[in-house]
Amino acid sequence: MNFIEKNTLSGARQKIANYIHPTPVITSSTFNQLTGADVFFKCENFQRMGAFKMRGAAHAMASLTNIQLAKGVVTHSSGNFAQAVALSAKLFGIKAKIVMPENAPRVKIEAVKGYGAEIVFSGPLIQHREDEVHKLMEREGLTFIHPSNDMDVIIGNSTSAQELIEETGGLDVLISPVGGGGLLAGTALAAHHFSPQTIVIGAEPVNVDDAFRSLRSGMIESNAKDAFTIADGLRTTLGNVNFPIIKTYVNSILCVDEEEILQAMWWVWERMKIIIEPSSAVAVAALLRYKEQFHAKRVGLIISGGNADIKSLAG
């Protein structure tokens, strides 16, 4: 089953070339010794606005018609996608409205404002955000861009793994964090078309293991409303656009606990001297916990972002 043709994925890189940074791939001999694998870190923490989300947002906007661009876009997000849409809209010279919950972190609110987008506040629940988005679409004709359950976003996200595969010459395994599923689906599509021998694995906090359960049951599962993880970017659930891709092309989901996430993040900060956010550390933690599976393998890790709230994590 082909969800997207290979040339469509290749073309996405050209479509967003002027709006994103090709990000570095780094290695650590110490980490290789620790895991017994040859590991390649794809550092989306060095992406514009600090996360892979810029790729999906930019590609979604590059795929809009002139009429849609003229009217502007809207999304709902309290995290990295809010910033990605805000910055992409600024670069495209179009209007963007971001629906954010009233309890969103102040630092993220200020970042979105800094990129020039207008924030519309909603209640704390996802239903509150969606209701507000529908009002804006009906009232102003804005085009909605979903943070993860949108094929144009997924295609844009795939460009990270495309770059990684190209630079490394192919991999045995690719590991990506999974929350809403947009990055994992894009990674899986890239591997399918550009490195079909590569096994794709998702990494997820055990406290919000809906993707693990979804892959096992064959249906989209949800988490308890009060489920907590320090990897706040992974609290969202899969969608009907990305789940079929994940179900078809992803081998498995590996789960890690909160202490393992923190330990992996601190290890990267201290030993590799780069800042990654907890959501990124989930992929690192999965490789550390299940390292026997990856012995003597060439493993790519998608470091999804570096927008960590350093003050709160250090406190």
Backbone as CSV, one residue per row, in Angstrom:
resi,resn,N_x,N_y,N_z,CA_x,CA_y,CA_z,C_x,C_y,C_z
1,MET,0.852,-1.194,0.000,0.000,0.000,0.000,0.890,1.247,0.000
2,ASN,0.705,2.125,-0.976,1.459,3.371,-1.034,0.539,4.534,-0.686
3,PHE,0.817,5.183,0.441,0.014,6.327,0.845,0.428,7.582,0.072
4,ILE,1.731,7.702,-0.173,2.296,8.854,-0.864,3.398,8.357,-1.784
5,GLU,3.468,8.909,-2.991,4.499,8.494,-3.937,5.870,9.054,-3.524
6,LYS,6.900,8.355,-3.934,8.269,8.722,-3.589,8.623,10.123,-4.076
7,ASN,8.200,10.462,-5.307,8.570,11.783,-5.834,7.879,12.913,-5.085
8,THR,6.744,12.622,-4.449,6.081,13.639,-3.628,6.925,13.951,-2.403
9,LEU,7.484,12.918,-1.784,8.365,13.137,-0.636,9.623,13.883,-1.057
10,SER,10.214,13.491,-2.177,11.410,14.179,-2.671,11.106,15.648,-2.948
11,GLY,9.957,15.890,-3.555,9.580,17.262,-3.887,9.369,18.141,-2.678
12,ALA,8.992,17.521,-1.553,8.766,18.304,-0.330,10.038,19.017,0.118
13,ARG,11.169,18.386,-0.081,12.433,19.012,0.331,12.679,20.306,-0.442
14,GLN,12.349,20.303,-1.723,12.522,21.515,-2.525,11.503,22.591,-2.121
15,LYS,10.282,22.142,-1.814,9.223,23.103,-1.476,9.535,23.899,-0.217
16,ILE,10.236,23.275,0.732,10.471,23.964,2.011,11.917,24.408,2.193
17,ALA,12.731,24.249,1.160,14.170,24.525,1.296,14.460,25.944,1.770
18,ASN,13.657,26.906,1.364,13.907,28.302,1.734,13.356,28.666,3.113
19,TYR,12.692,27.726,3.770,12.027,28.040,5.035,12.573,27.268,6.237
20,ILE,13.393,26.265,5.986,13.915,25.445,7.082,15.430,25.352,6.997
21,HIS,16.034,24.829,8.064,17.459,24.520,8.064,17.659,23.016,7.846
22,PRO,18.568,22.619,6.955,19.015,21.220,6.997,19.759,21.036,8.326
23,THR,19.375,20.087,9.119,19.938,19.975,10.470,21.090,18.979,10.512
24,PRO,22.011,19.153,11.452,23.192,18.289,11.503,22.888,16.892,12.010
25,VAL,23.738,15.957,11.614,23.738,14.597,12.149,25.027,14.443,12.950
26,ILE,24.900,14.100,14.222,26.091,13.977,15.055,26.179,12.575,15.647
27,THR,27.376,12.228,16.065,27.609,10.922,16.675,28.362,11.110,17.989
28,SER,28.353,10.081,18.806,29.067,10.085,20.085,29.705,8.717,20.286
29,SER,31.035,8.665,20.306,31.717,7.386,20.515,31.385,6.816,21.889
30,THR,31.191,7.691,22.872,30.833,7.229,24.218,29.457,6.576,24.216
31,PHE,28.512,7.181,23.516,27.160,6.610,23.439,27.190,5.289,22.670
32,ASN,28.008,5.228,21.631,28.134,3.977,20.885,28.669,2.850,21.770
33,GLN,29.653,3.169,22.599,30.202,2.170,23.518,29.157,1.751,24.548
34,LEU,28.364,2.703,24.992,27.346,2.438,26.000,26.250,1.510,25.474
35,THR,25.902,1.672,24.205,24.786,0.926,23.629,25.212,-0.262,22.771
36,GLY,26.445,-0.260,22.321,26.887,-1.319,21.420,26.394,-1.146,20.005
37,ALA,25.882,0.041,19.679,25.362,0.330,18.341,26.099,1.528,17.749
38,ASP,26.005,1.690,16.435,26.481,2.906,15.778,25.274,3.826,15.635
39,VAL,25.273,4.893,16.411,24.081,5.734,16.540,24.307,7.091,15.878
40,PHE,23.311,7.519,15.123,23.361,8.792,14.412,22.193,9.659,14.896
41,PHE,22.518,10.777,15.519,21.511,11.678,16.081,21.157,12.743,15.042
42,LYS,19.909,12.754,14.604,19.424,13.781,13.678,18.871,14.929,14.506
43,CYS,19.578,16.050,14.522,19.361,17.093,15.534,18.378,18.170,15.096
44,GLU,17.095,17.854,15.228,16.064,18.852,14.942,15.978,19.919,16.035
45,ASN,16.724,19.745,17.116,16.822,20.817,18.108,17.542,22.033,17.548
46,PHE,18.227,21.873,16.416,18.881,22.995,15.742,18.039,23.542,14.594
47,GLN,16.812,23.060,14.474,15.905,23.554,13.443,15.411,24.951,13.805
48,ARG,14.930,25.697,12.836,14.300,26.995,13.113,13.164,26.773,14.101
49,MET,13.005,27.659,15.036,12.112,27.601,16.191,12.357,26.403,17.092
50,GLY,13.425,25.646,16.819,13.900,24.653,17.767,13.285,23.280,17.716
51,ALA,12.554,22.947,16.627,11.922,21.624,16.574,11.560,21.245,15.148
52,PHE,11.373,19.939,14.917,11.008,19.414,13.609,9.697,19.971,13.102
53,LYS,8.865,20.475,13.998,7.534,20.967,13.619,7.592,22.021,12.517
54,MET,8.709,22.719,12.406,8.858,23.741,11.370,8.725,23.126,9.983
55,ARG,9.188,21.894,9.821,9.130,21.243,8.521,7.682,21.018,8.078
56,GLY,6.876,20.469,8.969,5.484,20.192,8.623,4.677,21.453,8.399
57,ALA,4.891,22.450,9.256,4.145,23.708,9.115,4.500,24.406,7.804
58,ALA,5.786,24.444,7.474,6.218,25.106,6.246,5.684,24.385,5.015
59,HIS,5.708,23.048,5.044,5.211,22.304,3.880,3.703,22.459,3.726
60,ALA,2.985,22.481,4.827,1.536,22.680,4.749,1.207,24.025,4.125
61,MET,1.935,25.060,4.518,1.672,26.386,3.939,2.094,26.450,2.480
62,ALA,3.213,25.792,2.140,3.671,25.785,0.752,2.707,25.041,-0.156
63,SER,1.822,24.254,0.418,0.863,23.457,-0.348,-0.493,24.149,-0.491
64,LEU,-0.667,25.312,0.128,-1.939,26.029,0.060,-2.088,26.780,-1.258
65,THR,-3.327,27.032,-1.647,-3.599,27.851,-2.832,-3.387,29.314,-2.491
66,ASN,-3.295,30.139,-3.515,-3.136,31.582,-3.290,-4.338,32.154,-2.541
67,ILE,-5.519,31.623,-2.819,-6.725,32.094,-2.126,-6.645,31.756,-0.638
68,GLN,-6.215,30.544,-0.334,-6.074,30.142,1.065,-5.010,30.971,1.781
69,LEU,-3.909,31.197,1.110,-2.841,32.004,1.709,-3.323,33.419,2.005
70,ALA,-4.111,33.950,1.113,-4.599,35.322,1.292,-5.501,35.444,2.514
71,LYS,-6.244,34.379,2.818,-7.160,34.427,3.961,-6.466,34.105,5.278
72,GLY,-5.373,33.322,5.216,-4.630,33.007,6.431,-4.928,31.620,6.966
73,VAL,-4.246,31.279,8.053,-4.330,29.931,8.621,-4.631,29.990,10.109
74,VAL,-5.069,28.844,10.630,-5.335,28.726,12.061,-4.913,27.332,12.503
75,THR,-4.428,27.210,13.711,-4.153,25.923,14.315,-4.433,26.004,15.796
76,HIS,-4.446,24.843,16.453,-4.528,24.827,17.912,-3.315,24.077,18.440
77,SER,-2.633,24.670,19.381,-1.427,24.069,19.944,-0.996,24.886,21.142
78,SER,-0.451,24.205,22.128,0.129,24.922,23.267,1.637,24.752,23.283
79,GLY,2.193,24.174,22.205,3.614,23.859,22.219,4.338,24.259,20.957
80,ASN,5.165,23.326,20.449,6.058,23.638,19.338,5.327,23.957,18.042
81,PHE,4.178,23.308,17.789,3.502,23.569,16.519,2.940,24.987,16.480
82,ALA,2.559,25.510,17.613,2.106,26.904,17.663,3.210,27.835,17.165
83,GLN,4.427,27.592,17.649,5.559,28.422,17.230,5.899,28.190,15.760
84,ALA,5.794,26.932,15.312,6.123,26.611,13.930,5.169,27.291,12.954
85,VAL,3.877,27.265,13.255,2.899,27.923,12.383,3.093,29.438,12.424
86,ALA,3.363,29.966,13.605,3.574,31.411,13.732,4.766,31.867,12.896
87,LEU,5.875,31.155,12.996,7.063,31.552,12.241,6.880,31.307,10.749
88,SER,6.283,30.177,10.387,6.055,29.900,8.962,5.158,30.965,8.337
89,ALA,4.104,31.345,9.045,3.208,32.383,8.530,3.947,33.701,8.341
90,LYS,4.822,34.008,9.262,5.628,35.230,9.131,6.492,35.184,7.881
91,LEU,7.123,34.029,7.630,7.985,33.883,6.454,7.182,33.915,5.159
92,PHE,5.955,33.370,5.190,5.099,33.385,4.006,4.358,34.714,3.842
93,GLY,4.423,35.549,4.865,3.750,36.845,4.813,2.248,36.754,4.888
94,ILE,1.735,35.793,5.678,0.294,35.617,5.780,-0.150,35.707,7.241
95,LYS,-1.456,35.811,7.427,-2.045,35.910,8.765,-2.138,34.528,9.397
96,ALA,-1.833,34.453,10.689,-1.994,33.196,11.428,-2.629,33.483,12.773
97,LYS,-3.592,32.655,13.130,-4.189,32.709,14.456,-3.952,31.370,15.148
98,ILE,-3.494,31.439,16.380,-3.151,30.243,17.136,-4.075,30.139,18.340
99,VAL,-4.847,29.055,18.398,-5.708,28.826,19.553,-4.886,28.097,20.614
100,MET,-4.749,28.724,21.765,-3.961,28.160,22.854,-4.806,28.130,24.123
101,PRO,-4.642,27.117,24.944,-5.390,27.080,26.206,-4.937,28.198,27.137
102,GLU,-5.849,28.654,27.955,-5.543,29.762,28.863,-4.408,29.430,29.825
103,ASN,-4.190,28.142,30.085,-3.140,27.743,31.024,-1.836,27.355,30.327
104,ALA,-1.680,27.742,29.059,-0.440,27.443,28.337,0.734,28.145,29.023
105,PRO,1.912,27.543,28.999,3.089,28.176,29.622,3.346,29.560,29.045
106,ARG,3.630,30.489,29.934,3.857,31.876,29.520,4.980,31.990,28.500
107,VAL,6.037,31.171,28.659,7.173,31.253,27.745,6.761,30.891,26.317
108,LYS,5.813,29.955,26.174,5.364,29.560,24.844,4.428,30.608,24.252
109,ILE,3.630,31.220,25.104,2.759,32.304,24.641,3.600,33.457,24.099
110,GLU,4.635,33.819,24.830,5.493,34.922,24.405,6.243,34.584,23.123
111,ALA,6.642,33.321,22.961,7.347,32.914,21.742,6.440,33.050,20.525
112,VAL,5.180,32.639,20.651,4.236,32.745,19.544,3.994,34.210,19.199
113,LYS,3.812,35.033,20.214,3.627,36.472,19.976,4.850,37.069,19.291
114,GLY,6.028,36.584,19.692,7.261,37.110,19.124,7.381,36.864,17.633
115,TYR,6.758,35.801,17.144,6.781,35.523,15.714,5.676,36.253,14.964
116,GLY,4.829,36.979,15.682,3.849,37.835,15.040,2.466,37.254,14.850
117,ALA,2.211,36.061,15.381,0.876,35.479,15.243,-0.063,36.020,16.309
118,GLU,-1.345,35.963,16.023,-2.360,36.384,16.996,-2.823,35.168,17.782
119,ILE,-2.851,35.294,19.090,-3.287,34.196,19.942,-4.745,34.378,20.326
120,VAL,-5.513,33.316,20.208,-6.895,33.278,20.677,-6.946,32.229,21.786
121,PHE,-7.301,32.655,22.982,-7.284,31.735,24.114,-8.588,30.936,24.194
122,SER,-8.453,29.714,24.677,-9.603,28.827,24.841,-9.538,28.188,26.220
123,GLY,-10.554,27.364,26.524,-10.514,26.590,27.753,-9.426,25.536,27.682
124,PRO,-9.209,24.798,28.767,-8.073,23.876,28.852,-8.212,22.574,28.080
125,LEU,-9.446,22.170,27.742,-9.650,20.879,27.092,-9.471,20.969,25.582
126,ILE,-9.114,19.855,24.943,-8.933,19.824,23.502,-10.214,20.214,22.781
127,GLN,-11.364,19.833,23.337,-12.634,20.187,22.716,-12.828,21.702,22.691
128,HIS,-12.362,22.388,23.738,-12.450,23.853,23.769,-11.648,24.463,22.624
129,ARG,-10.442,23.922,22.392,-9.581,24.448,21.317,-10.237,24.207,19.946
130,GLU,-10.762,22.988,19.761,-11.363,22.663,18.471,-12.595,23.520,18.191
131,ASP,-13.387,23.769,19.207,-14.572,24.623,19.044,-14.166,26.028,18.611
132,GLU,-13.108,26.549,19.213,-12.639,27.892,18.882,-12.099,27.941,17.460
133,VAL,-11.408,26.886,17.049,-10.885,26.812,15.683,-12.030,26.847,14.679
134,HIS,-13.088,26.071,14.922,-14.232,26.037,14.005,-14.893,27.408,13.887
135,LYS,-14.980,28.126,14.980,-15.552,29.478,14.947,-14.726,30.389,14.047
136,LEU,-13.406,30.307,14.183,-12.521,31.159,13.387,-12.572,30.785,11.908
137,MET,-12.671,29.505,11.621,-12.759,29.069,10.231,-14.041,29.580,9.584
138,GLU,-15.142,29.486,10.316,-16.417,29.921,9.769,-16.488,31.436,9.635
139,ARG,-15.947,32.137,10.615,-16.051,33.597,10.646,-15.072,34.282,9.687
140,GLU,-13.858,33.724,9.557,-12.818,34.420,8.803,-12.296,33.666,7.589
141,GLY,-12.783,32.446,7.388,-12.336,31.688,6.227,-10.911,31.186,6.323
142,LEU,-10.397,31.043,7.541,-9.029,30.582,7.734,-8.916,29.087,7.412
143,THR,-7.751,28.680,6.939,-7.490,27.267,6.674,-6.856,26.628,7.901
144,PHE,-7.431,25.522,8.342,-6.929,24.846,9.526,-5.770,23.921,9.165
145,ILE,-4.696,24.005,9.923,-3.557,23.089,9.784,-3.436,22.312,11.081
146,HIS,-3.666,21.015,11.014,-3.590,20.184,12.215,-2.125,19.905,12.550
147,PRO,-1.765,19.901,13.821,-0.362,19.701,14.204,0.235,18.367,13.777
148,SER,-0.578,17.320,13.650,-0.004,16.005,13.336,-0.848,15.152,12.402
149,ASN,-2.146,15.384,12.352,-3.045,14.530,11.572,-3.417,15.193,10.252
150,ASP,-2.404,15.573,9.496,-2.554,16.310,8.244,-1.490,15.769,7.289
151,MET,-1.887,15.307,6.110,-0.925,14.662,5.224,0.179,15.610,4.771
152,ASP,-0.133,16.872,4.543,0.914,17.814,4.141,1.919,18.041,5.271
153,VAL,1.433,18.038,6.493,2.331,18.147,7.651,3.203,16.902,7.751
154,ILE,2.604,15.741,7.578,3.343,14.474,7.648,4.433,14.433,6.574
155,ILE,4.094,14.847,5.366,5.070,14.855,4.271,6.222,15.798,4.606
156,GLY,5.911,16.966,5.136,6.973,17.889,5.547,7.856,17.282,6.614
157,ASN,7.238,16.604,7.576,8.008,15.958,8.645,8.952,14.888,8.097
158,SER,8.577,14.261,7.008,9.392,13.176,6.446,10.757,13.656,5.981
159,THR,10.904,14.946,5.744,12.165,15.450,5.193,13.319,15.304,6.173
160,SER,13.033,15.250,7.467,14.103,15.043,8.439,14.740,13.674,8.247
161,ALA,13.921,12.632,8.191,14.447,11.282,7.984,15.060,11.134,6.600
162,GLN,14.505,11.829,5.607,15.115,11.788,4.272,16.558,12.279,4.323
163,GLU,16.768,13.404,4.995,18.124,13.940,5.123,19.036,12.968,5.863
164,LEU,18.522,12.379,6.933,19.314,11.454,7.745,19.727,10.228,6.931
165,ILE,18.794,9.656,6.211,19.082,8.481,5.386,20.117,8.820,4.314
166,GLU,19.957,9.966,3.702,20.887,10.388,2.649,22.298,10.576,3.199
167,GLU,22.405,11.206,4.353,23.725,11.492,4.923,24.420,10.245,5.438
168,THR,23.664,9.305,5.977,24.268,8.114,6.569,24.420,6.973,5.567
169,GLY,23.778,7.081,4.414,23.854,6.015,3.433,22.992,4.815,3.758
170,GLY,22.018,5.007,4.624,21.119,3.917,4.997,21.352,3.455,6.419
171,LEU,20.289,2.951,7.036,20.327,2.561,8.441,19.619,1.221,8.631
172,ASP,19.993,0.521,9.694,19.276,-0.698,10.050,17.970,-0.379,10.768
173,VAL,18.011,0.670,11.606,16.864,1.025,12.449,16.738,2.540,12.510
174,LEU,15.503,3.018,12.531,15.211,4.440,12.755,14.247,4.527,13.932
175,ILE,14.591,5.341,14.938,13.733,5.497,16.119,13.263,6.937,16.195
176,SER,11.971,7.104,16.360,11.363,8.433,16.453,10.431,8.489,17.659
177,PRO,10.393,9.608,18.366,9.361,9.758,19.395,7.977,9.747,18.738
178,VAL,6.963,9.356,19.514,5.606,9.390,18.978,4.659,9.992,20.011
179,GLY,3.909,10.987,19.570,2.857,11.604,20.368,1.602,11.635,19.516
180,GLY,1.441,12.724,18.754,0.319,12.801,17.828,0.489,11.929,16.605
181,GLY,1.723,11.516,16.314,1.968,10.577,15.226,2.466,11.187,13.931
182,GLY,2.532,12.504,13.839,2.947,13.142,12.590,4.406,12.905,12.242
183,LEU,5.280,12.905,13.240,6.702,12.670,12.983,6.961,11.198,12.685
184,LEU,6.386,10.311,13.468,6.613,8.884,13.250,6.078,8.462,11.881
185,ALA,4.915,8.953,11.492,4.354,8.615,10.180,5.254,9.122,9.062
186,GLY,5.740,10.351,9.184,6.638,10.899,8.168,7.948,10.139,8.096
187,THR,8.481,9.773,9.256,9.710,8.988,9.311,9.520,7.637,8.644
188,ALA,8.384,7.000,8.906,8.092,5.692,8.326,7.951,5.771,6.811
189,LEU,7.310,6.824,6.310,7.183,6.995,4.863,8.549,7.186,4.218
190,ALA,9.398,7.981,4.849,10.735,8.218,4.301,11.530,6.924,4.239
191,ALA,11.479,6.137,5.311,12.209,4.863,5.324,11.661,3.922,4.252
192,HIS,10.356,3.860,4.141,9.730,2.961,3.155,10.225,3.250,1.744
193,HIS,10.327,4.524,1.394,10.680,4.896,0.028,12.189,5.005,-0.216
194,PHE,12.941,5.432,0.787,14.352,5.725,0.557,15.321,4.743,1.218
195,SER,14.834,3.910,2.111,15.683,2.909,2.762,14.794,1.762,3.238
196,PRO,14.223,1.016,2.297,13.198,0.022,2.648,13.675,-1.094,3.570
197,GLN,14.978,-1.280,3.689,15.476,-2.301,4.614,15.488,-1.812,6.060
198,THR,15.253,-0.521,6.272,15.305,0.068,7.608,14.041,-0.249,8.403
199,ILE,14.223,-0.718,9.617,13.108,-0.958,10.543,12.801,0.350,11.273
200,VAL,11.538,0.724,11.324,11.126,1.971,11.991,10.435,1.630,13.306
201,ILE,10.873,2.297,14.369,10.360,2.049,15.717,9.959,3.376,16.354
202,GLY,8.836,3.385,17.044,8.416,4.552,17.799,8.833,4.423,19.257
203,ALA,9.028,5.555,19.907,9.373,5.579,21.335,8.362,6.451,22.060
204,GLU,7.879,5.962,23.213,6.749,6.602,23.870,6.858,6.467,25.388
205,PRO,6.423,7.484,26.134,6.370,7.336,27.600,5.330,6.302,28.000
206,VAL,5.652,5.455,28.957,4.715,4.426,29.384,3.459,5.037,30.006
207,ASN,3.574,6.257,30.540,2.415,6.913,31.154,1.360,7.333,30.131
208,VAL,1.771,7.497,28.878,0.827,7.853,27.805,1.111,6.933,26.618
209,ASP,0.860,5.658,26.821,1.269,4.644,25.848,0.181,4.307,24.836
210,ASP,-0.584,5.312,24.413,-1.696,5.066,23.493,-1.231,4.523,22.155
211,ALA,-0.075,4.975,21.651,0.419,4.472,20.363,0.798,2.995,20.473
212,PHE,1.441,2.633,21.575,1.780,1.223,21.821,0.507,0.379,21.807
213,ARG,-0.517,0.834,22.524,-1.763,0.070,22.598,-2.508,0.084,21.258
214,SER,-2.414,1.199,20.529,-3.083,1.292,19.226,-2.484,0.316,18.229
215,LEU,-1.154,0.222,18.210,-0.502,-0.697,17.280,-0.868,-2.145,17.622
216,ARG,-1.027,-2.418,18.901,-1.368,-3.772,19.344,-2.818,-4.117,19.028
217,SER,-3.733,-3.167,19.216,-5.159,-3.450,19.026,-5.632,-3.235,17.599
218,GLY,-4.871,-2.429,16.839,-5.299,-2.101,15.485,-6.304,-0.979,15.420
219,MET,-6.579,-0.346,16.562,-7.519,0.773,16.632,-6.861,1.927,17.397
220,ILE,-7.300,3.159,17.124,-6.738,4.312,17.825,-7.210,4.300,19.273
221,GLU,-6.260,4.215,20.184,-6.548,4.218,21.613,-6.289,5.610,22.188
222,SER,-6.800,5.851,23.386,-6.614,7.153,24.037,-5.972,6.960,25.406
223,ASN,-5.627,8.077,26.032,-5.059,8.067,27.377,-6.053,8.665,28.366
224,ALA,-5.851,8.377,29.628,-6.666,9.012,30.665,-6.431,10.519,30.639
225,LYS,-7.473,11.288,30.917,-7.371,12.748,30.855,-6.327,13.292,31.813
226,ASP,-6.098,12.597,32.922,-5.137,13.087,33.906,-3.756,12.434,33.752
227,ALA,-3.532,11.740,32.632,-2.238,11.092,32.409,-1.147,12.158,32.300
228,PHE,-0.039,11.926,32.983,1.046,12.912,33.004,2.354,12.290,32.539
229,THR,3.110,13.066,31.785,4.492,12.732,31.481,5.278,14.029,31.352
230,ILE,6.538,13.969,31.739,7.402,15.140,31.575,7.604,15.453,30.100
231,ALA,7.432,14.454,29.251,7.524,14.648,27.803,6.188,15.187,27.300
232,ASP,5.905,16.441,27.624,4.578,17.010,27.396,4.183,17.062,25.925
233,GLY,5.158,17.083,25.031,4.843,17.102,23.612,4.285,15.795,23.096
234,LEU,4.318,14.741,23.921,3.854,13.420,23.489,2.548,13.008,24.157
235,ARG,1.846,13.939,24.764,0.595,13.601,25.443,-0.572,13.428,24.482
236,THR,-0.422,13.893,23.242,-1.516,13.809,22.277,-1.639,12.393,21.716
237,THR,-2.763,12.121,21.059,-3.024,10.779,20.541,-2.963,10.760,19.015
238,LEU,-2.919,9.555,18.454,-2.839,9.379,17.012,-4.127,9.824,16.333
239,GLY,-4.039,10.013,15.003,-5.207,10.447,14.242,-5.500,9.524,13.077
240,ASN,-6.620,9.741,12.430,-7.062,8.833,11.364,-6.264,8.971,10.079
241,VAL,-5.454,10.036,9.951,-4.594,10.183,8.777,-3.254,9.484,9.000
242,ASN,-2.653,9.703,10.179,-1.321,9.134,10.403,-1.337,7.679,10.897
243,PHE,-2.407,7.269,11.573,-2.402,5.916,12.133,-2.313,4.816,11.067
244,PRO,-3.032,4.917,9.944,-2.869,3.873,8.925,-1.430,3.748,8.417
245,ILE,-0.722,4.857,8.324,0.683,4.823,7.899,1.519,4.112,8.958
246,ILE,1.306,4.476,10.209,2.050,3.869,11.311,1.763,2.369,11.393
247,LYS,0.504,2.011,11.257,0.101,0.604,11.343,0.745,-0.218,10.228
248,THR,0.951,0.411,9.066,1.502,-0.300,7.912,3.025,-0.390,7.943
249,TYR,3.690,0.683,8.348,5.143,0.772,8.157,5.978,0.786,9.435
250,VAL,5.360,0.874,10.602,6.123,0.919,11.852,6.169,-0.474,12.464
251,ASN,7.367,-0.895,12.843,7.576,-2.240,13.352,7.037,-2.412,14.764
252,SER,7.324,-1.452,15.644,6.923,-1.582,17.048,7.027,-0.230,17.745
253,ILE,6.464,-0.162,18.940,6.572,1.006,19.825,7.240,0.542,21.110
254,LEU,8.300,1.224,21.524,8.996,0.913,22.767,8.651,1.967,23.816
255,CYS,8.320,1.528,25.028,7.909,2.445,26.088,8.981,2.575,27.171
256,VAL,9.093,3.775,27.701,10.063,4.060,28.765,9.375,4.852,29.872
257,ASP,9.941,4.771,31.092,9.319,5.468,32.213,9.924,6.861,32.412
258,GLU,9.357,7.595,33.355,9.746,8.992,33.558,11.204,9.136,33.986
259,GLU,11.670,8.258,34.861,13.057,8.335,35.311,14.015,8.068,34.161
260,GLU,13.677,7.133,33.304,14.523,6.840,32.150,14.572,8.017,31.185
261,ILE,13.462,8.707,31.025,13.431,9.891,30.164,14.358,10.974,30.714
262,LEU,14.233,11.239,31.997,15.078,12.265,32.625,16.553,11.905,32.554
263,GLN,16.883,10.662,32.846,18.280,10.235,32.810,18.863,10.359,31.414
264,ALA,18.089,10.005,30.401,18.558,10.119,29.022,18.776,11.579,28.640
265,MET,17.855,12.440,29.050,17.993,13.861,28.731,19.235,14.450,29.385
266,TRP,19.425,14.155,30.669,20.604,14.693,31.367,21.886,14.155,30.751
267,TRP,21.864,12.885,30.339,23.059,12.301,29.735,23.454,13.080,28.484
268,VAL,22.482,13.351,27.624,22.773,14.086,26.390,23.245,15.502,26.704
269,TRP,22.574,16.156,27.644,22.998,17.507,28.029,24.441,17.504,28.509
270,GLU,24.753,16.588,29.413,26.054,16.606,30.081,27.189,16.060,29.214
271,ARG,26.919,14.980,28.473,27.990,14.316,27.740,28.121,14.793,26.299
272,MET,27.009,15.138,25.667,27.055,15.572,24.275,26.999,17.092,24.132
273,LYS,26.680,17.759,25.236,26.697,19.231,25.280,25.674,19.869,24.337
274,ILE,24.542,19.214,24.145,23.445,19.814,23.387,22.171,19.730,24.223
275,ILE,21.296,20.714,24.038,20.042,20.765,24.776,18.951,20.072,23.966
276,ILE,18.352,19.050,24.558,17.197,18.400,23.951,16.040,18.479,24.933
277,GLU,14.820,18.456,24.421,13.654,18.509,25.295,13.267,17.094,25.725
278,PRO,12.459,16.952,26.760,12.092,15.621,27.238,11.483,14.724,26.171
279,SER,10.682,15.296,25.272,10.071,14.473,24.223,11.142,13.819,23.349
280,SER,12.211,14.546,23.062,13.323,13.977,22.294,14.034,12.892,23.080
281,ALA,14.165,13.113,24.387,14.893,12.162,25.236,14.206,10.811,25.298
282,VAL,12.930,10.742,24.974,12.209,9.471,24.981,12.841,8.495,23.993
283,ALA,13.226,8.985,22.823,13.861,8.115,21.828,15.223,7.633,22.313
284,VAL,15.977,8.522,22.946,17.283,8.155,23.496,17.105,7.110,24.597
285,ALA,16.125,7.351,25.458,15.863,6.425,26.566,15.472,5.042,26.060
286,ALA,14.709,4.988,24.977,14.293,3.694,24.425,15.496,2.896,23.940
287,LEU,16.435,3.580,23.285,17.626,2.882,22.823,18.461,2.381,23.998
288,LEU,18.548,3.182,25.047,19.316,2.765,26.221,18.657,1.583,26.930
289,ARG,17.341,1.637,27.088,16.647,0.572,27.828,16.671,-0.750,27.067
290,TYR,16.505,-0.689,25.758,16.391,-1.909,24.959,17.623,-2.122,24.082
291,LYS,18.785,-1.726,24.577,19.987,-1.710,23.739,20.360,-3.076,23.183
292,GLU,19.967,-4.154,23.863,20.294,-5.486,23.354,19.693,-5.714,21.963
293,GLN,18.541,-5.060,21.695,17.902,-5.214,20.387,18.715,-4.581,19.265
294,PHE,19.575,-3.631,19.639,20.247,-2.820,18.626,21.751,-3.065,18.561
295,HIS,22.207,-4.111,19.207,23.643,-4.382,19.236,24.195,-4.554,17.812
296,ALA,25.282,-3.819,17.531,25.979,-3.869,16.240,25.124,-3.364,15.075
297,LYS,24.034,-2.643,15.373,23.179,-2.070,14.332,23.551,-0.607,14.078
298,ARG,23.246,-0.148,12.870,23.333,1.287,12.545,21.966,1.893,12.834
299,VAL,21.922,2.758,13.841,20.646,3.262,14.356,20.560,4.779,14.201
300,GLY,19.490,5.248,13.602,19.209,6.679,13.527,18.210,7.067,14.593
301,LEU,18.494,8.152,15.303,17.587,8.689,16.321,17.136,10.077,15.891
302,ILE,15.839,10.290,15.800,15.324,11.627,15.504,15.233,12.407,16.817
303,ILE,16.102,13.402,16.972,16.020,14.312,18.120,15.028,15.398,17.728
304,SER,13.814,15.275,18.221,12.694,16.050,17.678,12.737,17.538,17.991
305,GLY,13.377,17.924,19.095,13.420,19.348,19.408,14.240,19.654,20.643
306,GLY,14.464,20.943,20.852,15.274,21.374,21.988,14.642,22.483,22.798
307,ASN,13.311,22.609,22.725,12.623,23.685,23.444,12.276,23.253,24.869
308,ALA,13.313,23.007,25.629,13.130,22.602,27.027,12.967,23.823,27.913
309,ASP,12.088,23.698,28.901,11.939,24.741,29.917,13.036,24.514,30.957
310,ILE,14.192,25.057,30.667,15.396,24.746,31.461,15.239,25.121,32.932
311,LYS,14.622,26.253,33.181,14.476,26.708,34.567,13.661,25.735,35.393
312,SER,12.554,25.246,34.835,11.712,24.338,35.618,12.370,22.961,35.737
313,LEU,13.043,22.515,34.671,13.687,21.197,34.726,14.874,21.211,35.683
314,ALA,15.585,22.340,35.726,16.733,22.444,36.617,16.305,22.597,38.069
315,GLY,15.082,23.133,38.264,14.594,23.342,39.615,14.158,22.067,40.261
